Amino acid sequence: DKPWLLTDAKSAPPSKKTAPSPKERKRLIPKSCVLKINNPKVDSIYRELQRIDVKFKNAVAVTFRVFIELSLDCYIEANGLDKNPASGI
């Protein structure tokens, strides 16, 4: 007697899953995304990214890059990390 029996994986028909269709965005950061940002400059840029239309691709890209860079600067400072590029960070 076998305590359990493995069935052949090929015996079950594969289920087809369809990928959900992507919803077009008008903003990079939706209003529903709420973050508590302590730095006023970073917070201002975050709120601007919630308002600016993504059809302005270059403006959104540059603003997002500045948001990321300033956010990283705040993180480095808050955690006492070395900001020297030679350190590998």
TILO-914933 format. One record per residue (C-alpha): residue number from 1; residue in one letter; x, y, z. Coordinates in steps of 0.5 Angstrom, whole numbers. Each point is the difference from the previous one (the first is absolute). Layout:
// residues N
<r num="NUM" residu="A" x="X" y="Y" z="Z"/>
...
***
This chain:
// residues 89
<r num="1" residu="D" x="0" y="0" z="0"/>
<r num="2" residu="K" x="2" y="7" z="-2"/>
<r num="3" residu="P" x="-1" y="5" z="5"/>
<r num="4" residu="W" x="-1" y="5" z="-6"/>
<r num="5" residu="L" x="0" y="1" z="-7"/>
<r num="6" residu="L" x="3" y="5" z="-4"/>
<r num="7" residu="T" x="-4" y="1" z="-7"/>
<r num="8" residu="D" x="4" y="2" z="-6"/>
<r num="9" residu="A" x="0" y="7" z="-1"/>
<r num="10" residu="K" x="-2" y="0" z="-8"/>
<r num="11" residu="S" x="-7" y="-3" z="2"/>
<r num="12" residu="A" x="-2" y="7" z="3"/>
<r num="13" residu="P" x="-2" y="4" z="-6"/>
<r num="14" residu="P" x="4" y="7" z="1"/>
<r num="15" residu="S" x="-4" y="6" z="2"/>
<r num="16" residu="K" x="1" y="6" z="-5"/>
<r num="17" residu="K" x="1" y="6" z="4"/>
<r num="18" residu="T" x="0" y="7" z="-4"/>
<r num="19" residu="A" x="4" y="6" z="2"/>
<r num="20" residu="P" x="-4" y="6" z="3"/>
<r num="21" residu="S" x="0" y="5" z="-5"/>
<r num="22" residu="P" x="4" y="6" z="2"/>
<r num="23" residu="K" x="-4" y="6" z="2"/>
<r num="24" residu="E" x="3" y="7" z="-3"/>
<r num="25" residu="R" x="2" y="5" z="5"/>
<r num="26" residu="K" x="0" y="7" z="0"/>
<r num="27" residu="R" x="5" y="1" z="6"/>
<r num="28" residu="L" x="6" y="-3" z="2"/>
<r num="29" residu="I" x="-2" y="-1" z="7"/>
<r num="30" residu="P" x="-8" y="-1" z="1"/>
<r num="31" residu="K" x="-3" y="5" z="5"/>
<r num="32" residu="S" x="-2" y="-7" z="4"/>
<r num="33" residu="C" x="8" y="-1" z="2"/>
<r num="34" residu="V" x="1" y="4" z="6"/>
<r num="35" residu="L" x="7" y="0" z="3"/>
<r num="36" residu="K" x="2" y="4" z="6"/>
<r num="37" residu="I" x="6" y="4" z="-2"/>
<r num="38" residu="N" x="4" y="4" z="5"/>
<r num="39" residu="N" x="4" y="4" z="-4"/>
<r num="40" residu="P" x="-4" y="6" z="-3"/>
<r num="41" residu="K" x="4" y="0" z="-7"/>
<r num="42" residu="V" x="-1" y="-7" z="-1"/>
<r num="43" residu="D" x="-7" y="0" z="2"/>
<r num="44" residu="S" x="-1" y="6" z="-5"/>
<r num="45" residu="I" x="3" y="-4" z="-6"/>
<r num="46" residu="Y" x="-5" y="-6" z="2"/>
<r num="47" residu="R" x="-6" y="4" z="0"/>
<r num="48" residu="E" x="2" y="3" z="-7"/>
<r num="49" residu="L" x="1" y="-7" z="-2"/>
<r num="50" residu="Q" x="-7" y="-1" z="2"/>
<r num="51" residu="R" x="-3" y="6" z="-4"/>
<r num="52" residu="I" x="4" y="0" z="-7"/>
<r num="53" residu="D" x="-2" y="-4" z="-6"/>
<r num="54" residu="V" x="4" y="-6" z="-2"/>
<r num="55" residu="K" x="-1" y="3" z="-7"/>
<r num="56" residu="F" x="6" y="5" z="2"/>
<r num="57" residu="K" x="5" y="-6" z="-1"/>
<r num="58" residu="N" x="6" y="4" z="1"/>
<r num="59" residu="A" x="-2" y="4" z="6"/>
<r num="60" residu="V" x="-3" y="-6" z="4"/>
<r num="61" residu="A" x="6" y="-4" z="-1"/>
<r num="62" residu="V" x="5" y="6" z="2"/>
<r num="63" residu="T" x="-5" y="2" z="6"/>
<r num="64" residu="F" x="0" y="-8" z="2"/>
<r num="65" residu="R" x="8" y="0" z="-1"/>
<r num="66" residu="V" x="0" y="6" z="5"/>
<r num="67" residu="F" x="-5" y="-3" z="5"/>
<r num="68" residu="I" x="4" y="-7" z="0"/>
<r num="69" residu="E" x="7" y="4" z="1"/>
<r num="70" residu="L" x="-2" y="4" z="6"/>
<r num="71" residu="S" x="-4" y="-6" z="3"/>
<r num="72" residu="L" x="7" y="-3" z="0"/>
<r num="73" residu="D" x="3" y="6" z="3"/>
<r num="74" residu="C" x="-5" y="0" z="5"/>
<r num="75" residu="Y" x="1" y="-8" z="2"/>
<r num="76" residu="I" x="8" y="1" z="0"/>
<r num="77" residu="E" x="0" y="6" z="4"/>
<r num="78" residu="A" x="-6" y="-3" z="5"/>
<r num="79" residu="N" x="4" y="-7" z="1"/>
<r num="80" residu="G" x="7" y="3" z="0"/>
<r num="81" residu="L" x="3" y="-3" z="-6"/>
<r num="82" residu="D" x="6" y="2" z="-4"/>
<r num="83" residu="K" x="-2" y="5" z="-6"/>
<r num="84" residu="N" x="7" y="-1" z="-3"/>
<r num="85" residu="P" x="-1" y="-3" z="-7"/>
<r num="86" residu="A" x="7" y="-4" z="1"/>
<r num="87" residu="S" x="-4" y="-4" z="6"/>
<r num="88" residu="G" x="-4" y="-4" z="-5"/>
<r num="89" residu="I" x="-7" y="3" z="2"/>
***
